[in-house]
Amino acid sequence: MRTLDGKMKTEKQTAYIACAPGSRFGPVWAAVSERGLVAVKMQAGEQEFVELVKRLGFDLVVVDPDRAAGAASQVVEYLEGKRREFNMPIDWDRLLPFQKQALQATFAVPYGETTTYAEIARQIGRPRAARAVGRAEATNPIAPVVPCHRVLGSDGKLHGYGGPGGLGTKAWLLEMESQSKGT
């Protein structure tokens, strides 16, 4: 069996998950590997989140608050406007090569600022791939840590958001960041 990056899979892959309650979007689940954060999901039940993590190539998914609760708590702090940056490693190896490039460029977009799908495409050397960037953003398993909500259409308008609440949530996240940026 091969992993998403084409490497042979020789041992069982384990992800550790935990849930932090109390965000305005309900519970926040986070999953980490030995290398770092692999998934975040708001408003999900445990089984739904486990299925998401398994789709990322993990054989075993273990509830382990000691390993994963810190990541989930950081996301809740961000959603409460108490955190602007995340201090956790990210396991980029779970992403397909193009998605990895697009999401790494997205990760560099500063708090309270925005960019466009076309600009991300230019940054990664694929200037005609704005729609593919949109697809990579739509399948981002690490939002809002990788802030796909900061990516807009070339017209400066909101286009798509795969998180709970869709475009309303994207608008709320951008407004929350713009209000707390000055404080």
C-alpha positions in Angstrom: 0.0 0.0 0.0 1.2 3.5 -0.8 0.6 6.8 1.1 -0.7 9.9 -0.6 2.8 11.1 -1.4 3.5 7.8 -3.3 5.8 6.2 -0.7 5.4 2.6 0.3 3.6 2.2 3.6 5.5 -0.3 5.7 4.0 0.2 9.2 0.7 1.0 10.7 0.0 4.7 10.8 -1.5 6.1 14.0 -3.3 9.3 14.6 -4.2 10.7 18.0 -7.4 12.7 18.5 -9.0 14.9 21.1 -11.9 17.2 21.4 -12.1 20.6 23.0 -15.7 21.7 23.8 -16.9 25.3 24.0 -16.3 27.1 20.7 -19.1 29.1 19.0 -19.1 26.3 16.4 -19.5 23.5 19.0 -16.9 20.9 19.7 -13.5 21.2 18.0 -11.7 18.0 17.1 -8.0 17.8 16.4 -5.8 14.9 15.1 -2.1 14.7 15.3 0.5 12.2 14.1 4.0 11.7 15.3 5.0 14.6 13.0 2.3 17.1 13.8 -1.3 18.3 13.2 -3.1 16.4 10.4 -6.8 17.4 10.8 -9.2 19.8 12.5 -13.0 19.6 12.4 -15.6 21.8 14.0 -19.2 20.7 14.7 -18.4 17.0 14.2 -19.1 13.9 16.2 -16.3 11.5 17.1 -17.2 8.9 14.5 -17.4 11.5 11.7 -14.0 12.8 12.7 -12.5 9.4 12.9 -13.7 8.6 9.4 -12.0 11.9 8.1 -8.7 11.0 9.8 -8.8 7.5 8.3 -9.3 9.0 4.8 -6.0 10.7 5.4 -4.3 7.3 5.5 -4.3 6.4 9.1 -4.9 2.8 10.1 -5.4 3.5 13.8 -7.2 6.5 15.4 -6.7 6.7 19.1 -8.4 9.1 21.5 -5.4 10.6 23.4 -6.0 14.0 25.0 -2.4 14.1 26.2 -1.2 14.3 22.6 -4.0 16.1 20.8 -6.0 18.3 23.3 -3.5 21.1 23.0 -4.1 21.5 19.3 -7.9 21.5 19.7 -7.6 24.0 22.6 -5.5 26.4 20.4 -8.2 26.3 17.8 -10.9 27.2 20.4 -8.7 30.1 21.6 -8.4 31.3 18.0 -12.1 31.2 17.6 -12.6 33.1 20.8 -10.2 35.9 19.4 -7.5 35.0 22.0 -5.0 33.6 19.6 -3.5 34.9 16.3 -0.9 32.2 15.7 -0.7 28.5 16.3 2.4 27.0 17.8 2.2 23.4 16.7 3.9 21.5 14.0 1.9 20.5 10.9 2.3 17.1 9.2 2.2 18.2 5.6 3.0 14.7 4.4 -0.7 13.8 4.5 -1.5 16.1 1.6 -1.2 15.5 -2.1 1.8 17.4 -3.7 -0.3 20.3 -5.3 -2.5 20.6 -2.2 0.6 20.7 0.0 2.0 23.6 -2.1 -1.2 25.5 -2.1 -1.9 25.1 1.6 1.7 25.9 2.6 1.3 29.2 0.7 -2.0 29.8 2.4 -0.5 29.1 5.8 1.8 32.1 5.2 -1.1 34.6 4.8 -0.9 36.8 7.9 -3.7 37.1 10.5 -6.2 39.7 9.4 -5.1 39.8 5.8 -6.4 38.2 2.7 -5.2 37.0 -0.7 -6.8 35.5 -3.8 -6.8 32.0 -5.3 -5.0 33.5 -8.3 -2.3 35.0 -6.1 -1.7 31.6 -4.4 -1.5 30.0 -7.8 1.2 32.6 -8.9 3.1 32.1 -5.6 3.4 28.4 -6.2 4.5 28.8 -9.8 1.2 27.7 -11.4 -0.4 31.0 -12.5 -3.2 29.3 -14.5 -4.2 27.0 -11.6 -6.5 29.3 -9.6 -9.4 26.9 -9.7 -7.1 24.0 -8.6 -6.0 26.2 -5.7 -9.7 26.6 -4.9 -10.2 22.9 -4.9 -7.1 22.5 -2.6 -8.6 25.0 -0.2 -12.0 23.3 -0.3 -10.4 20.1 0.8 -8.2 21.6 3.5 -8.3 19.2 6.5 -6.5 21.6 8.8 -8.7 24.7 8.7 -8.7 27.2 10.4 -5.0 26.5 11.3 -4.3 26.7 7.6 -6.4 29.7 7.0 -8.3 29.0 3.8 -10.9 31.5 4.9 -8.3 34.2 4.1 -8.4 33.3 0.4 -10.9 35.2 -1.8 -11.9 35.2 -5.4 -10.1 37.6 -7.9 -13.1 39.9 -7.6 -12.4 40.3 -3.8 -15.5 38.4 -2.9 -16.0 35.4 -0.7 -16.1 32.2 -2.8 -16.7 28.9 -1.0 -15.9 27.6 2.4 -16.0 24.0 3.4 -16.3 24.5 7.1 -19.5 24.5 9.1 -21.8 27.4 8.2 -20.2 27.8 4.7 -19.7 31.4 3.6 -21.3 32.8 6.7 -18.5 31.3 8.8 -15.9 32.5 6.4 -17.3 36.0 6.7 -17.4 35.7 10.5 -13.8 34.5 10.7 -12.6 37.4 8.5 -14.6 40.0 10.6 -13.3 38.5 13.8 -9.7 38.8 12.6 -10.2 42.4 11.4 -11.7 43.4 14.7 -9.1 41.8 16.9 -6.1 42.7 14.7 -6.0 46.2 16.1 -6.1 45.1 19.8 
